[in-house]
Amino acid sequence: MGIAHPGRSRGVLLACSAALAASFAPATRSQGPAVGVDTQLTWPVGQAGGSDGHQHPAVAYDAADDVFLIVFEQTYTQGGTTTTTVAGRFVAGTGVPLGTADCSIYSVHASVLPRVAWSPDQNEFLVCWQYDDLRVNEPCGPGVPVDRSIMARRIAYDPTGSCGAFRFVGAEFFVSGTPSSSCDTVYDIEPDVAYGSGDYLVVWTDHDIAANKRKVLGQFVSGIANAGAGGGQLLGGQRTLFTRPPGVADFHDAAVAYRPDQPCFVAVCRYTVTGLSASDVMGQVITPWSQGGAVRYASYLAIGQTSGAAGRPDLAFATGNGQFLVVWPDASLAGGNTNRTIHAQRAVIGPSTFAPIGQNFLVSAGPNGSTSGDARACAVDYDGSTEARFVVTFDLFCWPRPCFPAGGDCFARIIAGSAGGGTAGGEPIGDRTLLVDGAAVASGQSQPVIAFDSRRAIALVPWTDDRAVTGVLPPYKIFAQRVRSSFESVRLGASALGRYTAGDIARFQLFGPTNAPLVLDWSLSLRSPPLQMPPPVVGMLCLGDPLAVGPGGATDADGTWCSGGIPIPSASLTLWFQGALLSGGSLFLTNCIDIRLGP
């Protein structure tokens, strides 16, 4: 279903309303696609004699009840013992937290790395996590678990249920492994889960410590509680999705998504060759359980063969164009240091096709293509529209802020709905958007994840945040920000973009969503009280883009965005823009991206 973007229409030029504040105060950073302000979702209050914190969130959207479920690790220390469990919080589609915070899903230590998927058929979630069987007497050595397994539990939204929102559908159960009486040397870790064709598919890394080998396994879980073999939850046995002989290569850090138009699951993972630090990104297709649950291809297939992947990938499918977007932290373009960037690869993947589109492209670069900083985690989701836009979220450490103790910041980046327009086959729209100014709130943000609200085409982005809470250490908690897949815009005939002082540079962006030539008749002018109109300012500079500029118009040959600015020559002036699209499709002007003091 198409999405009506507020204020966007063919044949008009648009400007972001964020710059149209009544006070005309200078903007300090782009509002971009962010909706409203960030919200604290969890409230670590500390246990008796200890403290409490939350991290590693995951999120999924329930379209029937218009709610998100966010799950996360909850850690507290009591009597010298640290306990990590899995908890959750429901949030309305409008961004309002529901029920009480920190509702326990599984309270046995140590439960980590939760993931979640929603079933529209049963209107319930499946939450899975890694369970480390750490015992008090430590039979396998200090801090060494007897075993590591994958567990799961079903949850439905119920405003009359536990914590004012939770209805637990049965008890927790093991997806892989069972409690062991001896020290196991094969660990099941790093789960992910997706739903499709009536059932769930859970994937994870199987780590054989004795053989020095990691591979990726999968297990189908019944979409209906206790409907598996013998009244259990599991359907059939475990499937090997990615494997190689020991000592040759490892497969790990798997993620999974579902393709509904050609029913299948697609899993991706890191492929690390023994002796090398960087990895490639590989993919595999699994048919639904109702169609045999078969691993489709005899061997894994490359998605980013020269990527230098250095972190867990993620993926999302767009029904609007039949493409997947796969994203990952990448070390291949790090300038010879250990910093990572976020890369993405488009691909058509299905039961009969496995075809990457073009080359992988850079997502996390900042203004003027800057790749400074260390991007350690990323996630992606599809906005549900026929335009098939994606939004990628990622964290960034050490960019201009110190690595420690300030920590990182979370960003979002819109990716256009079709390949092309960029030199490497990708098309990020506009600039990256800083979701929270960590320096301003004296905190760090990391581990952002994303899920779109299919009703509004607005996503919820939760992350781990360490901003101070009085009397609570460590202060890790979950915050979230709503994000759209377009810039906030209003129609513009001739309107003020903002008020600036002498020495400011008003910066803006022009971009079009298609590859068609864009022809714009435009003028920029400065008005000072009492609104005297000086001659129009002409001659806009667009960096790194073949845009012809002049008093009569501008032509963009390749449809990509460009940035430009004009100096403000005197005090207390208001910048105005007037323009009209003459041909070439849609074009719009975003809010002022950056206000930089200088000559």
Buried (B, 14 or more C-beta within 10 A) or exposed (E): EEBEBBBBEEEBBBBBBBBBEEEBEBBEBBBBBBBEEBBBBBBBEBEEEBBBBBBBBBBBBBBEBBBBBBBBBBBBBBEEEEBBBBBBBBBBBEBEBBBBBBBEBBEBBBBBBBBBBBBEEBEBBBBBBBBBBBEEEEEBEEEEBBBBBBBBBBBBBBEEBBBEBBBBBEEBBBBBBEEBEEEBEBBBBBBBBBBBBBBBBBBBBBBEEEEEBBBBBBBBBBBBBEBBEEEBBBBEEBBEBBBBEBEEBBBBBBBBBBBEEBBBBBBBBBBBEEEEEBBBBBBBBBBBBBEEBBBBBEEBBBBBEEBBBBBBBBBBBBBBBBBBBBBBBBBBBBEEEEBBBBBBBBBBBBBEEBEBBBBBBBBBBBBEEEBEBBBBBBBBBBBBBEBBBBBBBBBBBBBEBEEEEBBBBBBBBBBBBBBBBBEBBBBBBBBBBBBBEBEEBEBBBBBBBBBBBBEBBBBBBBBBBBBEBEEBBBBBBBBBBBBBBBBBBBBBEEBBBBBBEEBBBBBBBBBBBBBBBBBBBBBBBBBEEEEEEEEEBBEBEBEEBEBEBEEEBBBBEBBBBBBBBBBBEEEEBBBBBBBEBBEBBBBBBBBBBBBEEEE
